[in-house]
Amino acid sequence: MDEITAKVSFDKYADMPEFYGSGEAGYRLVMVKKREDFLDLFEGARHVDAVTYAETPELMVRMLTEYDIDSLDVLVGNANDYANQVNDVSTARSLVQLRQDDRLTVRLKNRKIVHSKMYRIVMPDDTVKLVHGSANLSVNSWEYHTNQISVITTEVGTELDEEFAAFIDEYRERYSSQTLLEGLVEAIEDADTPEERENRIEYWVGSGDLDVSDTAALNQDATEDLKEIADRVTAAVDDPEEADESVAFVDEPEKADRTVVKPDGSGDDDTDPNGPSDTEGDSKESPDVGLVESDHETTLTETLDRPRVRTPEKKIRMGTSKVDRDVADEFSSTLRSRGATVEDHSITAPLSAYNNQVRESTEIPTMSVVPEAEQVIIGDDEDLILVATDSPTPEVLNHCLDTIEAYVETVENHGYTQTPTAVMAQMYEAFLYGFWAPFANQYAEALSSPSRTLDNVLQHLYIEGNSDAGKDKLTEYILRLISDNTVISGVDADDVGVDEIRGVREWDTCFPYAIIDAEKDKIEGWSPIRNYWGDWTPTNVDQPCLIFTTNDSLPKSEFRNRMKILSMDVSFPSNPEDPGFHAAQDDLAEVLERENPIFSYVARRMLAEQPWTEGNGTVEDVRQIFCDFYEEADREPPEYFPANEPAEQMYDTGRLKWQRDIQGGRVEFESEPDGMNADFDREDWEVYDYEKRLDKRFMSDKSGTSVYIGAPKEFAEWVGYSVDELLDGPAENGDTTDQPAESDVTPEETDSPGFFRRLLGS
């Protein structure tokens, strides 16, 4: 050490009371170059009070053992996730024992970082070293820095000692309201057996393994319990002869059409239909499980009932020892009013209370995919809705597919569009995306790699169209199909902001987050969309896919690259006085009232085949399942069904817009060096949409009412012409469509022959 030593005494200055004391004290001004030299100050101390930065809780154990310190009370000024650094049970066990022996108190900051470094080191002979300066206990402070400290030596109980201790107490009162292990020690003391004590320590440490936010960690804990229920339900239902749990009929047991077994393997012949089949003792540990008819289930056959579980007594537990106190308090406040028990280290809540909490916080339900149990679970009060128990019959598949086609064909029957086949194909594509969306997190795990940008692979769904295009109704119908009719609407865009987009990723649900009537400017302001999947890891909670419906044209390119864009270029009669309004409403209502458990069969097939493990598809895998469904049902797919490629590629709406203007004479082409210009007879703002729909390979750039195209040959091939034909003017050469003007097209007239019919292969 390089140091200066002296004897000092302090007068009682009225304007500087922090410096007064009695008697004479030893003083050292010390340059400290090594961490070990600094820690030598603590050797053999009877007690240490400290305010400092500290590296890890393991250091606290080391100081109390290797440096022979009797007790330590430290406020860790830089502790944001201090508890999360306890990642092994042995360290946690040591920390608990030291806390129980009153040898260790680690105080965690409750707001801003405390940068002060103060140490009160009480020695066995009642001398006390009062240390302050730049030195802290973190390794980083010593690897690249030399520190300076002042050491004042006096006796315990002097005014100087008392005033120094008072400073430390003030830091504790102002900047700390929580201690490490708070609540855990009490819970361990209440444990009835050594095994329970060890389980509680392991549970506490396990929370710290999550590389997620505090809110996400709480939800991940809850979902683990929810998935455990799925495992037990599957064990009880799939193989009754091997069931080892007591089960009981619930709701309307007379409607159950399957055997419910008792622990001895006997069937329901021995079961009282009016009461549970399990014993009183067993019912305390087993969930109330049974096969019952869904409120929204189809009556097509007797084999369509899905296993459903109603568990009003089932509890889930979320560890709070390692999360921010404010987050835990906010999380528990509503749950407490719904019957949750809130302790210092955990929240224990009824499953129904938790499901309602998620629904209120996100406006979507909890949803989990559990491949190992082959279940998809949706939280609806106490209900968990699972996949179909049996494969569909051809008759059932015919019904399901016919129902979807009936919905899609409202475009042809009641819509006004120049391109009915294209619109119907893109509408069907939206169904395929919706059925794929709950499995996106399984694909994220399979596709995640340093060389791949997940945001370009796991795209959001963007459905554009006029206000009367039916896009909102389509989205709501998709949500109904994948939720067993428990979700009937999306989230109003007026209620969504950046915080909601960020927050929905923390609630551990894979149910799609559909935002209705989102304005383009708002979408472009929701910056988390661009890197929504960017920080996803297998340890994360599940994130929902995002679905947007909008009346606006395409957003900026950095958002378009993250989106699957479908266009609803159709208008439906939307006012009672519109021709065909009532007939359209009646036909739509008839379709919506049909029972359609199609998603339960898609989910069954997805979980059985787990196509995400191949790592080369997303929505394509659901497309293949539907192709298989058509084959199994011996049903001819409609011509608009996008069987071989995405509908937005089969029927490129951007290309259709350009072709319409080319044929209508509203755009002229002029040769330019290394390119050509497309000059529009349109308003400046309209031309933006035309330029946005061009692929990057065309090297386009908008200026006023013109669009420069840097790759004219590729562009001409895209729109179905040669470069010379475009420069000569297709409209002037008579190569025009005999399709009626868009405003004049009616559902009955869309079969007229012409360019678009030829183009679409109709």
C-alpha positions in Angstrom: 0.0 0.0 0.0 1.0 3.6 -0.7 -0.3 5.6 2.2 -0.2 8.6 4.5 -0.9 8.2 8.2 -1.8 10.7 10.8 -3.5 11.4 14.1 -6.7 13.5 13.7 -9.3 15.2 15.8 -12.5 16.9 14.9 -14.0 20.1 16.2 -17.8 20.4 16.4 -18.5 22.7 13.5 -22.2 23.7 13.4 -22.3 23.8 9.6 -20.6 20.5 9.1 -21.9 18.1 11.8 -20.9 15.0 9.9 -17.2 15.6 10.8 -17.5 16.0 14.6 -16.4 13.5 17.1 -14.7 13.1 20.4 -11.1 12.2 21.2 -8.4 11.5 18.7 -8.5 9.0 15.9 -6.0 7.3 13.6 -6.2 8.3 10.0 -4.8 6.7 6.9 -5.1 7.9 3.3 -4.3 4.7 1.3 -3.8 3.9 -2.4 -5.0 0.3 -2.9 -3.8 -1.6 -6.0 -5.0 -5.2 -5.2 -8.4 -6.5 -4.2 -6.8 -8.9 -1.8 -5.1 -6.0 0.1 -8.4 -4.3 0.4 -10.1 -7.4 1.7 -7.4 -7.8 4.3 -8.9 -4.9 6.2 -11.9 -7.1 7.0 -9.8 -10.1 8.3 -11.0 -11.3 11.7 -13.7 -8.7 12.1 -16.5 -9.2 14.6 -19.0 -7.4 12.5 -19.1 -5.4 9.3 -21.7 -2.8 8.1 -21.3 -1.8 4.5 -22.7 0.2 1.6 -21.0 -0.9 -1.6 -21.0 -2.5 -5.0 -20.7 -6.3 -4.7 -20.1 -8.8 -7.4 -22.1 -11.9 -6.4 -23.7 -13.4 -3.3 -21.0 -16.0 -3.4 -18.5 -13.3 -2.2 -20.6 -12.8 0.9 -20.2 -16.4 1.8 -16.4 -16.2 1.1 -16.0 -13.2 3.3 -17.7 -14.8 6.2 -15.7 -18.0 5.9 -12.3 -17.3 4.4 -11.8 -14.0 6.1 -13.2 -15.2 9.5 -15.9 -12.4 9.8 -18.5 -13.1 12.4 -21.3 -11.2 10.8 -22.0 -8.9 7.8 -24.7 -6.4 7.0 -24.3 -5.0 3.5 -26.4 -2.7 1.2 -25.6 -3.7 -2.4 -25.9 -0.4 -4.3 -25.8 -1.9 -7.8 -28.2 -4.8 -7.2 -30.7 -4.9 -10.0 -30.9 -8.7 -10.4 -28.7 -9.7 -7.5 -30.8 -12.7 -6.5 -30.6 -14.1 -10.1 -26.9 -14.5 -9.6 -27.5 -17.4 -7.2 -27.5 -20.2 -9.7 -26.6 -23.2 -7.6 -28.3 -24.9 -4.7 -25.2 -25.2 -2.6 -24.6 -21.4 -2.5 -28.3 -20.8 -1.7 -28.1 -23.4 1.1 -25.1 -21.6 2.6 -26.8 -18.2 2.3 -29.9 -19.5 4.0 -27.8 -21.0 6.9 -25.9 -17.7 7.4 -29.1 -15.8 7.4 -30.7 -18.1 9.9 -27.6 -17.8 12.1 -27.9 -14.0 12.0 -24.5 -13.7 10.4 -25.6 -12.3 7.0 -28.0 -9.6 5.9 -27.8 -8.5 2.2 -30.0 -5.4 1.5 -31.1 -4.8 -2.0 -31.6 -1.3 -3.4 -35.2 -0.2 -4.1 -34.7 2.6 -6.6 -31.7 4.4 -8.0 -28.2 3.0 -7.9 -26.3 3.9 -4.6 -22.8 4.8 -5.7 -21.4 5.4 -2.2 -18.8 3.0 -0.7 -18.7 3.0 3.2 -17.5 0.2 5.5 -17.7 0.1 9.3 -15.4 -2.8 10.4 -15.8 -3.7 14.1 -12.8 -5.7 15.5 -12.8 -8.0 18.5 -11.0 -5.5 20.7 -13.8 -2.9 20.2 -11.7 -0.8 17.8 -13.6 0.1 14.7 -12.2 1.0 11.2 -14.4 3.5 9.3 -13.6 3.2 5.6 -14.7 5.3 2.7 -13.4 6.0 -0.8 -13.6 4.5 -4.3 -13.0 0.8 -3.4 -15.9 -1.7 -3.7 -16.2 -5.5 -3.6 -16.8 -6.0 -7.4 -14.1 -7.7 -9.4 -14.4 -5.1 -12.2 -13.4 -2.4 -9.8 -9.9 -3.9 -9.5 -9.1 -5.4 -12.9 -8.6 -2.0 -14.5 -8.6 0.5 -11.6 -6.5 1.6 -8.7 -8.6 2.7 -5.7 -8.1 5.2 -2.9 -9.6 4.9 0.5 -9.6 6.8 3.8 -9.4 4.7 7.0 -10.2 6.2 10.3 -9.6 4.1 13.4 -11.5 4.9 16.6 -13.4 3.0 19.3 -16.9 1.6 19.2 -19.3 4.1 20.7 -17.4 7.3 20.1 -19.4 10.1 18.5 -17.4 9.6 15.3 -18.4 6.0 15.2 -22.0 6.7 16.0 -22.2 9.4 13.3 -20.6 7.1 10.7 -23.1 4.3 11.6 -25.9 6.8 11.3 -24.9 7.6 7.8 -25.1 3.9 6.9 -28.5 3.6 8.6 -29.8 6.5 6.5 -28.8 4.7 3.3 -30.6 1.6 4.5 -33.8 3.5 5.3 -33.9 5.5 2.1 -32.6 3.1 -0.5 -33.5 -0.4 0.6 -36.8 -2.1 1.5 -36.0 -5.7 0.6 -33.3 -8.2 1.7 -31.9 -11.2 -0.1 -33.6 -14.4 1.0 -36.5 -12.4 2.5 -39.4 -14.7 3.1 -37.4 -17.8 2.0 -35.9 -18.3 5.5 -39.4 -18.1 7.1 -40.8 -20.5 4.5 -38.0 -23.0 5.2 -38.6 -22.7 8.9 -42.2 -23.7 8.3 -41.2 -26.7 6.3 -42.3 -29.9 7.9 -39.6 -32.2 6.5 -36.0 -31.8 5.2 -37.3 -32.8 1.8 -39.7 -29.9 1.8 -37.0 -27.5 3.0 -34.7 -28.7 0.1 -37.5 -28.3 -2.4 -38.1 -24.7 -1.4 -34.5 -23.9 -1.8 -34.4 -25.5 -5.2 -37.5 -23.7 -6.3 -36.0 -20.4 -5.2 -32.8 -21.0 -7.1 -34.7 -22.3 -10.2 -36.3 -18.9 -10.7 -32.9 -17.4 -11.2 -32.1 -19.5 -14.2 -34.5 -17.5 -16.4 -33.0 -15.0 -18.8 -36.3 -13.1 -19.0 -37.9 -10.0 -17.4 -39.5 -10.1 -14.0 -43.0 -10.2 -15.4 -42.0 -13.0 -17.8 -40.4 -15.0 -15.0 -43.7 -14.9 -13.0 -45.7 -16.0 -16.0 -43.2 -18.7 -16.9 -43.6 -20.2 -13.4 -47.4 -20.2 -13.7 -47.3 -21.8 -17.1 -45.0 -24.6 -15.9 -47.8 -25.5 -13.4 -50.4 -25.3 -16.2 -48.4 -27.6 -18.4 -48.1 -30.1 -15.6 -51.9 -30.3 -15.5 -51.8 -31.1 -19.2 -49.4 -34.0 -18.6 -51.7 -35.4 -15.9 -54.8 -35.1 -18.1 -53.2 -36.8 -21.0 -52.0 -39.7 -18.7 -55.6 -40.1 -17.4 -57.3 -39.9 -20.8 -55.1 -41.4 -23.5 -54.5 -44.8 -21.9 -57.2 -45.5 -19.3 -55.9 -48.9 -18.4 -52.6 -47.3 -17.2 -54.2 -44.3 -15.4 -53.0 -44.0 -11.9 -55.0 -41.0 -10.8 -58.6 -40.7 -9.5 -60.9 -38.8 -11.8 -64.4 -37.6 -11.7 -67.1 -36.4 -14.1 -67.8 -32.7 -14.1 -70.4 -30.3 -15.4 -72.8 -32.7 -17.1 -71.5 -36.2 -16.5 -74.4 -37.8 -18.3 -73.1 -36.3 -21.6 -69.7 -38.0 -21.2 -69.3 -40.8 -23.7 -66.0 -42.3 -22.6 -64.8 -44.5 -19.8 -63.6 -42.8 -16.7 -61.4 -45.1 -14.7 -60.8 -45.4 -11.0 -57.3 -46.1 -9.5 -57.9 -49.8 -9.5 -58.6 -49.7 -13.3 -62.4 -50.4 -13.1 -64.6 -48.5 -15.4 -67.5 -46.1 -14.9 -69.9 -48.9 -14.2 -68.8 -48.7 -10.6 -68.9 -45.0 -10.5 -71.7 -43.0 -8.9 -72.8 -40.7 -11.8 -73.8 -38.0 -9.3 -70.5 -37.8 -7.5 -66.8 -38.1 -7.8 -65.3 -41.5 -8.4 -62.2 -40.8 -6.3 -61.7 -41.1 -2.6 -61.8 -38.2 -0.3 -58.1 -38.4 0.4 -57.2 -38.7 -3.2 -59.3 -35.7 -4.3 -57.0 -33.3 -2.3 -54.1 -34.0 -4.7 -55.7 -35.0 -8.0 -57.3 -32.4 -10.3 -61.0 -32.8 -11.0 -60.7 -34.4 -14.4 -63.3 -35.8 -16.8 -64.3 -36.0 -20.4 -67.2 -33.6 -20.9 -68.9 -32.0 -23.8 -67.6 -28.5 -24.8 -70.1 -25.7 -24.9 -68.8 -25.1 -28.4 -68.3 -28.6 -29.6 -69.7 -30.2 -32.7 -72.4 -32.9 -32.6 -71.3 -34.3 -36.0 -70.1 -37.6 -34.5 -69.7 -39.1 -31.1 -65.9 -39.0 -31.3 -65.3 -35.3 -31.5 -65.4 -34.5 -27.8 -62.1 -33.2 -26.6 -60.8 -33.8 -23.1 -61.5 -30.8 -20.9 -60.4 -30.3 -17.4 -62.1 -28.1 -14.8 -59.8 -27.5 -11.8 -61.3 -24.9 -9.5 -59.1 -26.1 -6.6 -55.9 -26.3 -8.6 -53.3 -23.8 -7.5 -50.3 -22.4 -9.4 -47.3 -20.8 -7.7 -45.0 -18.0 -8.9 -41.7 -17.3 -7.2 -41.1 -13.7 -6.3 -37.9 -13.9 -4.4 -35.9 -12.9 -7.4 -38.0 -10.3 -9.1 -38.4 -6.6 -8.5 -40.6 -5.9 -5.5 -42.7 -3.4 -7.4 -43.4 -5.8 -10.2 -44.3 -8.6 -7.8 -46.6 -6.2 -5.8 -48.4 -5.1 -9.0 -48.7 -8.6 -10.2 -50.2 -9.9 -6.9 -52.6 -7.0 -6.2 -55.4 -8.2 -8.5 -54.7 -11.9 -7.8 -55.0 -11.3 -4.1 -58.6 -10.0 -4.6 -59.4 -13.2 -6.5 -58.2 -15.5 -3.8 -54.5 -15.7 -4.2 -52.1 -16.1 -1.2 -49.2 -13.6 -1.4 -46.1 -14.4 0.6 -42.7 -12.8 0.7 -41.3 -15.4 -1.7 -44.2 -16.5 -3.8 -47.7 -16.0 -5.0 -50.1 -18.9 -4.9 -53.3 -18.4 -6.9 -56.2 -20.4 -8.3 -55.8 -21.3 -11.9 -59.0 -19.4 -12.8 -57.7 -16.3 -11.1 -54.4 -16.4 -13.1 -56.2 -17.0 -16.4 -58.4 -14.0 -15.8 -55.4 -11.9 -14.9 -53.8 -12.7 -18.2 -57.0 -12.0 -20.1 -57.4 -8.6 -18.4 -53.7 -7.6 -18.9 -53.4 -8.6 -22.5 -57.0 -9.0 -23.8 -56.0 -12.4 -25.0 -56.1 -15.8 -23.1 -53.3 -17.9 -21.9 -52.4 -20.5 -24.5 -49.6 -23.1 -24.4 -48.4 -25.8 -26.7 -47.1 -28.9 -24.9 -45.5 -31.2 -27.5 -44.5 -33.8 -24.9 -48.1 -34.1 -23.8 -49.5 -33.6 -27.3 -51.8 -30.9 -26.0 -52.7 -27.3 -26.8 -54.2 -25.6 -23.8 -56.3 -22.4 -23.6 -57.1 -20.8 -20.2 -60.8 -20.0 -19.9 -61.6 -19.6 -16.2 -60.9 -23.2 -14.9 -61.1 -24.8 -18.4 -58.2 -26.1 -20.4 -59.2 -26.9 -23.9 -57.2 -29.5 -25.6 -56.7 -31.1 -29.1 -59.0 -33.7 -30.6 -58.7 -37.1 -29.1 -59.4 -39.0 -32.3 -58.5 -38.5 -36.0 -61.3 -37.0 -38.1 -63.5 -39.1 -40.3 -63.9 -38.2 -43.9 -67.4 -37.0 -43.2 -66.2 -34.7 -40.4 -63.3 -33.3 -42.6 -65.8 -32.7 -45.4 -68.0 -30.7 -43.0 -65.0 -28.7 -41.7 -63.6 -27.9 -45.1 -67.0 -27.1 -46.6 -67.6 -24.6 -43.7 -64.3 -22.7 -44.4 -65.1 -22.7 -48.2 -68.6 -21.4 -47.5 -67.0 -18.5 -45.6 -64.4 -17.8 -48.3 -67.0 -17.9 -51.1 -69.0 -15.1 -49.6 -66.5 -13.1 -51.7 -67.9 -14.6 -54.9 -71.5 -14.6 -53.7 -71.8 -11.2 -52.2 -68.6 -9.2 -52.8 -67.7 -6.6 -55.4 -64.2 -7.3 -56.8 -62.4 -7.5 -60.1 -60.3 -10.4 -58.8 -62.5 -12.8 -56.9 -60.1 -15.8 -57.2 -57.2 -13.7 -55.8 -59.2 -12.4 -52.9 -60.5 -15.9 -52.0 -57.0 -17.4 -52.2 -55.7 -14.7 -49.8 -58.6 -15.2 -47.5 -57.9 -18.9 -47.3 -54.2 -18.1 -46.7 -55.2 -16.1 -43.6 -56.9 -19.2 -42.2 -53.7 -21.2 -42.8 -51.7 -18.5 -41.0 -54.1 -18.4 -38.1 -53.9 -22.2 -37.6 -50.1 -22.1 -37.7 -49.7 -19.1 -35.4 -50.0 -20.9 -32.0 -47.0 -23.1 -32.9 -44.7 -20.2 -33.8 -42.6 -20.6 -30.6 -41.8 -24.2 -31.6 -40.6 -23.0 -34.9 -38.6 -20.2 -33.2 -36.7 -22.8 -31.3 -36.1 -25.0 -34.3 -35.1 -22.2 -36.7 -33.1 -20.0 -34.2 -29.4 -19.7 -35.3 -26.8 -16.9 -35.5 -27.0 -16.9 -39.3 -30.8 -16.5 -39.4 -33.0 -13.4 -38.6 -36.1 -14.9 -37.0 -38.1 -11.7 -37.7 -37.8 -12.4 -41.4 -39.0 -16.0 -41.0 -41.7 -15.7 -38.3 -43.6 -13.0 -40.0 -46.6 -11.0 -38.6 -49.8 -11.1 -40.6 -50.9 -7.8 -42.3 -54.4 -7.8 -43.8 -55.1 -4.7 -45.8 -58.3 -3.6 -47.4 -61.1 -1.0 -47.5 -63.3 -0.5 -44.5 -66.0 -2.8 -46.0 -63.6 -5.5 -47.2 -64.6 -7.9 -44.4 -61.0 -8.2 -43.0 -62.0 -7.6 -39.4 -64.8 -10.2 -39.5 -62.4 -12.7 -41.1 -59.8 -12.2 -38.3 -62.5 -12.6 -35.6 -63.7 -15.8 -37.2 -60.1 -17.2 -37.2 -59.8 -16.3 -33.6 -63.0 -18.1 -32.8 -61.9 -21.3 -34.6 -58.6 -21.5 -32.7 -60.1 -20.7 -29.3 -63.1 -23.0 -29.3 -65.3 -19.9 -29.6 -64.0 -18.3 -26.4 -62.4 -15.4 -28.2 -64.7 -13.5 -30.5 -62.8 -10.3 -31.3 -59.3 -8.8 -31.5 -57.8 -5.8 -29.7 -58.8 -2.3 -30.8 -55.8 -0.5 -32.2 -56.8 2.6 -30.1 -55.9 0.6 -27.0 -52.5 -0.5 -28.2 -49.1 1.3 -27.9 -45.5 0.5 -27.7 -45.9 -0.7 -24.1 -48.6 -3.2 -25.1 -46.5 -4.6 -27.9 -43.6 -5.1 -25.5 -45.7 -6.3 -22.7 -47.6 -9.0 -24.6 -44.2 -10.8 -25.0 -43.9 -11.3 -21.3 -47.2 -13.1 -20.5 -46.2 -16.6 -21.8 -49.1 -17.1 -24.2 -49.0 -18.2 -27.8 -52.5 -17.1 -28.7 -52.3 -14.6 -31.6 -52.5 -11.0 -30.7 -54.8 -9.5 -33.3 -54.9 -5.7 -33.6 -58.0 -4.4 -35.4 -58.1 -1.2 -37.5 -54.4 -0.4 -37.1 -53.3 2.8 -38.9 -50.1 2.6 -40.8 -48.6 5.5 -38.9 -49.3 3.7 -35.6 -47.8 0.5 -36.8 -44.6 2.3 -37.9 -44.5 3.9 -34.4 -44.6 0.5 -32.7 -40.8 0.0 -32.9 -40.7 -3.4 -31.1 -42.4 -4.9 -34.2 -39.2 -4.8 -36.2 -37.2 -6.9 -33.7 -40.1 -8.7 -32.2 -38.4 -12.2 -32.3 -34.9 -10.8 -32.3 -34.0 -11.6 -28.7 -36.0 -14.8 -28.5 -34.2 -17.8 -26.9 -35.4 -21.3 -25.9 -35.5 -20.0 -22.3 -37.9 -17.2 -23.1 -41.6 -17.3 -22.4 -43.9 -17.9 -25.4 -44.6 -14.9 -27.6 -47.8 -14.5 -29.6 -47.8 -13.9 -33.3 -49.1 -10.4 -34.3 -52.0 -10.0 -36.7 -52.9 -6.5 -38.0 -56.0 -5.4 -40.0 -55.8 -2.0 -41.6 -57.5 0.3 -44.1 -54.1 1.8 -45.0 -51.6 0.9 -47.7 -48.3 -0.8 -47.0 -46.0 0.5 -44.2 -42.3 1.3 -44.6 -40.0 -1.4 -46.0 -38.4 -2.2 -42.6 -41.9 -3.3 -41.4 -42.9 -4.9 -44.7 -39.9 -7.3 -44.5 -41.4 -8.6 -41.2 -44.9 -9.2 -42.5 -46.9 -11.6 -44.5 -49.1 -9.2 -46.5 -52.6 -10.2 -47.7 -54.9 -7.9 -49.6 -58.7 -8.0 -49.4 -59.5 -6.1 -52.6 -63.2 -6.5 -52.2 -66.2 -4.6 -51.0 -69.2 -6.1 -49.2 -72.6 -4.4 -48.8 -72.2 -2.8 -45.4 -75.4 -0.7 -45.0 -78.9 -2.0 -44.8 -79.9 0.1 -47.8 -77.1 -1.5 -50.0 -78.4 -4.0 -52.5 -77.8 -7.6 -51.2 -77.0 -6.5 -47.7 -79.6 -8.7 -45.9 -78.8 -11.8 -48.1 -75.1 -11.4 -47.4 -75.7 -11.0 -43.6 -78.0 -14.1 -43.6 -75.5 -16.2 -45.5 -72.6 -15.1 -43.2 -74.6 -15.8 -40.1 -75.4 -19.3 -41.3 -71.7 -20.0 -41.8 -70.7 -18.6 -38.4 -73.3 -20.7 -36.6 -71.9 -23.9 -38.0 -69.8 -26.0 -35.7 -66.3 -26.3 -37.0 -63.6 -28.1 -34.8 -61.0 -27.9 -37.7 -58.3 -26.4 -35.4 -58.5 -29.4 -33.0 -57.5 -31.6 -35.9 -54.8 -29.3 -37.2 -53.4 -29.2 -33.7 -53.6 -33.0 -33.4 -51.7 -33.5 -36.7 -49.1 -30.8 -35.9 -48.3 -32.3 -32.5 -48.2 -35.8 -33.9 -45.8 -34.9 -36.7 -44.0 -31.9 -35.2 -43.0 -30.6 -38.6 -41.0 -27.7 -37.0 -38.2 -30.2 -36.2 -37.3 -30.3 -39.9 -36.5 -26.6 -39.7 -37.5 -25.6 -43.2 -41.1 -24.5 -43.1 -43.7 -22.4 -41.3 -47.2 -21.8 -42.7 -46.2 -24.3 -45.4 -46.6 -27.1 -42.9 -50.2 -26.2 -42.2 -50.8 -25.9 -46.0 -49.6 -29.5 -46.4 -51.9 -30.6 -43.6 -54.9 -29.1 -45.5 -53.8 -30.8 -48.7 -53.8 -34.0 -46.7 -57.3 -33.2 -45.3 -58.7 -32.7 -48.8 -57.2 -36.0 -49.9 -58.5 -37.9 -46.8 -61.9 -36.4 -47.3 -61.9 -37.3 -51.0 -62.8 -33.7 -51.7 -61.6 -31.7 -54.6 -59.8 -28.5 -53.5 -61.4 -25.3 -54.9 -59.3 -23.6 -57.6 -58.6 -20.7 -55.2 -57.1 -22.9 -52.5 -53.4 -22.0 -52.3 -52.1 -25.6 -52.5 -48.6 -25.1 -53.9 -47.4 -21.7 -52.8 -48.6 -18.8 -50.6 -51.6 -17.0 -52.0 -49.8 -13.6 -52.0 -47.3 -15.1 -54.4 -49.8 -16.8 -56.6 -51.9 -13.6 -56.9 -49.5 -10.8 -56.4 -51.8 -7.8 -55.7 -49.0 -5.3 -56.4 -48.6 -6.8 -59.9 -52.3 -6.6 -60.4 -52.3 -2.9 -59.6 -49.5 -2.2 -62.0 -51.2 -4.3 -64.8 -54.5 -2.5 -64.3 -52.9 0.9 -64.8 -50.8 -0.3 -67.7 -53.9 -1.7 -69.4 -55.9 1.4 -68.5 -53.4 3.8 -70.0 -52.7 5.5 -66.6 -49.0 4.9 -66.8 -46.4 5.6 -69.5 -42.8 4.3 -69.7 -39.8 6.3 -70.9 -36.3 4.9 -71.4 -33.6 6.2 -69.0 -29.9 5.4 -68.8 -29.6 2.0 -67.1 -33.3 2.0 -66.5 -36.7 3.4 -67.3 -39.3 5.8 -65.8 -42.9 5.0 -65.1 -44.9 8.2 -65.3 -48.4 8.0 -63.7 -51.5 9.9 -64.4 -52.3 9.8 -60.6 -51.8 12.0 -57.5 -48.4 12.0 -55.9 -49.6 10.2 -52.8 -51.2 7.4 -54.8 -47.9 6.7 -56.5 -46.3 5.8 -53.2 -48.4 2.6 -53.0 -47.3 1.5 -56.4 -43.6 1.9 -55.7 -44.0 0.1 -52.3 -45.3 -3.0 -54.0 -42.2 -3.5 -56.1 -39.7 -6.1 -55.2 -36.2 -4.8 -54.1 -34.7 -6.5 -57.1 -36.3 -3.9 -59.4 -34.2 -1.1 -57.7 -37.1 1.3 -57.8 -37.2 4.9 -56.5 -40.1 7.3 -56.5 -39.9 11.0 -57.5 -43.1 13.0 -57.7 -45.6 11.0 -59.8 -42.8 9.0 -61.5 -41.2 5.7 -60.4 -37.6 5.0 -61.6 -37.0 1.3 -62.3 -33.3 0.2 -62.4 -34.0 -3.3 -63.6 -36.4 -2.9 -66.5 -36.0 -6.4 -67.9 -36.9 -8.1 -64.7 -39.7 -5.6 -64.1 -41.2 -6.2 -67.5 -41.1 -9.9 -67.1 -42.9 -9.5 -63.7 -45.8 -7.6 -65.3 -46.0 -9.9 -68.3 -44.5 -7.8 -71.1 -41.2 -7.1 -72.8 -39.4 -3.9 -72.2 -40.1 -2.8 -75.8 -43.9 -3.4 -75.3 -43.9 -1.3 -72.2 -42.0 1.6 -74.0 -44.4 1.4 -77.0 -47.5 1.5 -74.8 -49.6 -1.7 -74.4 -52.8 0.3 -74.2 -52.2 2.2 -77.4 -51.4 -1.1 -79.2 -54.8 -2.5 -78.3 -53.6 -5.0 -75.7 -56.3 -4.1 -73.2 -58.6 -6.1 -71.0 -62.3 -6.4 -71.7 -62.9 -6.6 -67.9 -65.4 -4.0 -66.7 -64.2 -1.0 -64.7 -63.8 -1.9 -61.0 -66.7 0.2 -59.8 -69.0 -1.6 -62.2 -68.0 -5.2 -61.3 -70.7 -7.2 -59.6 -70.5 -10.7 -58.2 -72.4 -12.0 -61.2 -70.1 -10.4 -63.7 -66.8 -11.5 -62.4 -66.8 -14.6 -64.7 -66.5 -12.4 -67.8 -63.5 -13.5 -70.0 -60.6 -11.0 -70.3 -57.1 -10.3 -69.3 -57.4 -10.8 -65.6 -59.4 -14.0 -66.0 -56.6 -15.2 -68.3 -53.9 -13.9 -65.9 -55.4 -15.7 -62.9 -55.9 -18.9 -64.7 -59.7 -18.9 -64.2 
